[in-house]
């Protein structure tokens, strides 16, 4: 079977995302566009993944809990986990141990909203999620793996991406799947064949089916296999 997917979507918890990025609104967009499988990947936090998992599952949309980790090199790394509890545990560890407790004015830096399964806001994260953690890239990859997850280098060809920040893809990261934003990147000698493409949606109108994934079931193991399949089971859908 083939499933339409978008594995990089932000919720209203991300300071740079629209406050309309709530569970029912995102579920409604996914259903209307025929999207079968998504991930919520907020900056440095999995604080909303549990409620999204609940609402999306009811809507028939499969869900992978994720986090977009901001490393000390100003590189973004997507961390995906097989279970909500594992994502939450990793998120709690980042918040407690690897994120400076810097408070910000939400009117300036953006609201960071927790939400319930009725799309009502229940609270606000007071620590700024838009800042880098104290995790380096290598340490991020290692700790995600040690916590049962899998990593993808986020939007390597845009701001906060690996190529943009470092100028090259270092040899030690070439086995890591890469999320690209632009089709032209494929023709620029990218040294990885495990390519993912996602919307990185911060507003509802950007959510779209960005890849078609061939799998028997919408399980985390099928997802993991697909992003390491060298394009055999995961096909990019360009605009």
Backbone torsions as a table, in degrees:
resi	resn	phi	psi	omega
1	UNK	NA	152.3	176.6
2	UNK	-112.6	135.8	-179.7
3	UNK	-120.3	139.5	174.9
4	UNK	-88.6	132.3	-169.1
5	UNK	-138.0	157.6	170.7
6	UNK	-147.5	104.9	-169.6
7	UNK	-100.4	24.2	176.8
8	UNK	-150.1	91.2	-179.2
9	UNK	-133.3	137.2	178.3
10	UNK	-98.5	147.9	174.1
11	UNK	-101.8	-178.0	180.0
12	UNK	-66.1	-3.0	175.7
13	UNK	-78.0	-27.0	178.2
14	UNK	-73.8	131.8	-175.3
15	UNK	-63.3	-22.6	-177.9
16	UNK	-95.6	2.0	-177.8
17	UNK	-97.1	156.2	178.0
18	UNK	-69.8	146.4	-179.1
19	UNK	-72.2	-7.3	175.0
20	UNK	-81.1	-0.9	-178.7
21	UNK	-81.0	66.5	-177.5
22	UNK	-105.5	165.9	-172.8
23	UNK	-57.7	-51.2	-176.7
24	UNK	-68.4	-35.4	179.3
25	UNK	-66.2	-43.9	178.9
26	UNK	-67.8	-40.2	177.8
27	UNK	-60.9	-41.2	-179.4
28	UNK	-62.6	-42.2	178.6
29	UNK	-64.4	-43.7	-179.8
30	UNK	-60.1	-46.0	-179.7
31	UNK	-63.0	-43.2	-177.5
32	UNK	-65.8	-28.3	-178.8
33	UNK	-100.9	6.5	176.9
34	UNK	71.9	23.5	-179.3
35	UNK	-82.2	127.1	-173.7
36	UNK	-94.1	-24.0	-164.6
37	UNK	-153.7	127.2	-179.4
38	UNK	-139.9	173.8	169.8
39	UNK	-134.1	140.9	169.7
40	UNK	-96.8	123.7	-173.5
41	UNK	-132.7	79.6	-179.9
42	UNK	-79.3	158.6	-179.3
43	UNK	-66.3	117.4	171.0
44	UNK	57.8	19.4	-178.2
45	UNK	-156.5	145.3	171.8
46	UNK	-114.7	28.9	-173.5
47	UNK	-63.8	-19.6	-180.0
48	UNK	-109.9	0.7	-170.5
49	UNK	-68.0	-32.9	-177.0
50	UNK	-63.5	-47.2	-178.2
51	UNK	-69.7	-34.7	176.5
52	UNK	-65.4	-40.4	178.8
53	UNK	-58.5	-42.9	-178.4
54	UNK	-65.1	-48.6	-176.0
55	UNK	-71.0	-42.9	-178.2
56	UNK	-67.2	-38.7	177.7
57	UNK	-60.7	-41.9	177.8
58	UNK	-63.1	-30.5	-179.1
59	UNK	-84.5	-3.3	179.9
60	UNK	86.3	12.7	179.4
61	UNK	-103.9	121.4	179.6
62	UNK	-73.1	155.7	-166.6
63	UNK	-140.7	134.7	172.4
64	UNK	-115.7	121.1	177.7
65	UNK	-71.3	132.8	-177.2
66	UNK	-143.1	173.3	176.4
67	UNK	-144.0	142.3	170.4
68	UNK	-101.7	104.8	-175.8
69	UNK	-84.2	131.3	177.5
70	UNK	-99.1	111.2	-174.6
71	UNK	-84.6	169.4	-178.5
72	UNK	-65.4	-20.4	176.9
73	UNK	-84.5	5.5	-175.0
74	UNK	64.8	35.3	174.3
75	UNK	-111.6	137.5	178.4
76	UNK	-94.5	134.3	178.2
77	UNK	-126.7	127.2	177.1
78	UNK	-84.2	128.9	178.6
79	UNK	-116.1	121.9	-179.0
80	UNK	-113.7	142.0	-176.4
81	UNK	-129.2	149.8	-178.5
82	UNK	-74.8	-18.8	-177.6
83	UNK	-138.4	147.8	178.0
84	UNK	-57.4	-43.2	-176.4
85	UNK	-61.5	-35.0	179.3
86	UNK	-70.1	-40.2	176.8
87	UNK	-64.1	-42.2	-179.9
88	UNK	-64.8	-40.5	-179.9
89	UNK	-64.7	-41.9	178.7
90	UNK	-66.5	-40.6	178.2
91	UNK	-62.1	-44.2	179.7
92	UNK	-62.2	-39.3	178.8
93	UNK	-64.9	-43.5	177.6
94	UNK	-59.8	-47.4	-177.2
95	UNK	-62.0	-40.6	-175.7
96	UNK	-78.9	-39.7	-169.1
97	UNK	-110.7	-23.9	-167.3
98	UNK	-126.3	12.4	-178.7
99	UNK	-131.2	124.3	178.7
100	UNK	-63.5	139.7	-177.4
101	UNK	-84.1	72.5	-179.8
102	UNK	-102.2	120.3	175.5
103	UNK	-89.3	147.7	-179.1
104	UNK	-134.6	161.2	176.2
105	UNK	-81.9	116.2	-177.6
106	UNK	-63.5	-24.8	177.9
107	UNK	-66.8	-23.2	-179.9
108	UNK	-99.6	-46.6	-172.1
109	UNK	-99.6	-8.0	178.4
110	UNK	107.9	145.8	179.3
111	UNK	-79.1	144.0	179.7
112	UNK	-122.2	91.0	-164.4
113	UNK	-105.5	130.4	168.2
114	UNK	-86.2	149.8	-171.9
115	UNK	-139.3	154.0	176.2
116	UNK	-106.3	-175.6	-173.9
117	UNK	-79.8	8.3	169.6
118	UNK	-108.8	12.4	-177.9
119	UNK	67.3	20.1	176.6
120	UNK	-92.5	138.2	178.9
121	UNK	-75.9	130.8	-174.2
122	UNK	-110.8	-10.2	-178.7
123	UNK	173.1	-179.6	-177.7
124	UNK	-137.8	133.5	174.6
125	UNK	-70.8	125.2	-174.7
126	UNK	-90.8	-23.4	176.6
127	UNK	-80.8	134.4	-177.4
128	UNK	-65.3	119.1	-178.6
129	UNK	-87.4	-8.0	-178.4
130	UNK	-87.2	5.4	-178.5
131	UNK	-95.3	159.7	175.4
132	UNK	-70.9	146.8	170.1
133	UNK	-77.7	-179.5	173.1
134	UNK	-92.4	11.0	178.8
135	UNK	-84.0	130.6	168.7
136	UNK	-78.3	169.7	-178.9
137	UNK	-60.1	-50.3	-177.3
138	UNK	-62.0	-40.2	-179.6
139	UNK	-67.9	-34.5	176.4
140	UNK	-62.7	-49.2	-179.9
141	UNK	-58.6	-42.0	-177.7
142	UNK	-67.4	-45.6	-175.9
143	UNK	-72.3	-33.5	175.4
144	UNK	-63.1	-46.5	179.0
145	UNK	-61.4	-43.7	-178.8
146	UNK	-65.4	-20.8	178.6
147	UNK	-99.8	15.7	173.4
148	UNK	88.7	6.4	-176.4
149	UNK	-101.3	-175.7	177.8
150	UNK	-136.8	144.1	-174.7
151	UNK	-109.5	149.7	172.1
152	UNK	-134.7	134.0	175.8
153	UNK	-70.9	123.5	-173.5
154	UNK	-81.6	142.0	174.5
155	UNK	23.0	67.8	-173.1
156	UNK	-63.6	-19.0	-175.4
157	UNK	-106.0	18.2	175.9
158	UNK	-132.4	179.8	177.6
159	UNK	-51.1	136.6	-177.5
160	UNK	68.4	17.5	175.5
161	UNK	-100.3	163.1	-172.9
162	UNK	-59.2	-50.1	-178.2
163	UNK	-68.3	-42.1	-178.4
164	UNK	-62.6	-40.2	-175.2
165	UNK	-83.3	-38.8	-174.8
166	UNK	-104.2	-16.2	179.4
167	UNK	88.3	-21.2	-179.3
168	UNK	-145.6	170.3	168.7
169	UNK	-99.3	104.4	-179.9
170	UNK	-56.6	146.2	-174.4
171	UNK	-55.4	-36.2	-175.9
172	UNK	-69.4	-10.8	-179.4
173	UNK	-108.3	4.1	-171.3
174	UNK	-72.1	-14.8	176.5
175	UNK	-88.2	-7.8	-179.0
176	UNK	-81.6	132.4	175.9
177	UNK	-57.3	145.4	-175.4
178	UNK	-118.3	130.2	172.4
179	UNK	-91.5	124.9	177.9
180	UNK	-112.7	152.2	-178.6
181	UNK	-101.4	-26.6	-172.2
182	UNK	-124.7	139.4	-180.0
183	UNK	-61.5	-34.9	-177.4
184	UNK	-61.5	-23.0	180.0
185	UNK	-60.7	-30.4	-179.8
186	UNK	-64.3	-23.5	-176.3
187	UNK	-101.0	10.4	-177.1
188	UNK	-109.2	25.9	173.7
189	UNK	74.8	28.7	178.6
190	UNK	-58.9	132.6	-173.0
191	UNK	-96.6	52.9	173.6
192	UNK	-157.3	143.7	177.2
193	UNK	-111.7	-3.9	175.8
194	UNK	-92.3	89.3	-171.0
195	UNK	-110.1	136.5	175.1
196	UNK	-122.5	150.7	176.7
197	UNK	-136.1	129.9	-176.9
198	UNK	-139.8	169.9	-175.9
199	UNK	-81.4	-27.0	-171.3
200	UNK	51.9	45.0	-172.6
201	UNK	-69.8	129.5	171.5
202	UNK	-112.0	-2.9	176.0
203	UNK	-144.1	158.3	-171.1
204	UNK	-62.2	-34.7	-174.8
205	UNK	-70.9	-12.6	-178.2
206	UNK	-90.9	-20.6	-179.5
207	UNK	-59.6	133.3	-176.5
208	UNK	-159.1	155.4	170.3
209	UNK	-69.0	116.0	-174.2
210	UNK	-110.3	-19.4	175.1
211	UNK	-141.9	152.5	171.6
212	UNK	-110.5	125.2	-174.7
213	UNK	-116.5	123.3	177.2
214	UNK	-89.7	121.9	-176.9
215	UNK	-157.3	159.2	175.3
216	UNK	-76.8	-38.8	178.7
217	UNK	-141.3	164.5	177.1
218	UNK	-91.1	66.9	-179.6
219	UNK	-106.1	162.3	179.4
220	UNK	-64.3	-36.0	179.7
221	UNK	-66.3	-36.2	176.4
222	UNK	-66.7	-39.1	176.6
223	UNK	-62.1	-47.2	179.9
224	UNK	-59.9	-43.8	179.6
225	UNK	-62.7	-39.1	-176.2
226	UNK	-66.5	-41.9	-176.6
227	UNK	-75.5	-10.1	174.0
228	UNK	-110.5	20.1	-172.8
229	UNK	-94.7	6.1	-178.2
230	UNK	56.9	35.1	176.5
231	UNK	83.6	2.7	-177.4
232	UNK	-71.0	-35.4	-177.1
233	UNK	-119.8	2.2	-179.7
234	UNK	-130.4	117.1	-177.8
235	UNK	-115.4	133.7	179.8
236	UNK	-77.8	138.4	173.5
237	UNK	-107.1	110.5	178.4
238	UNK	-88.5	154.8	-179.8
239	UNK	-59.2	NA	NA
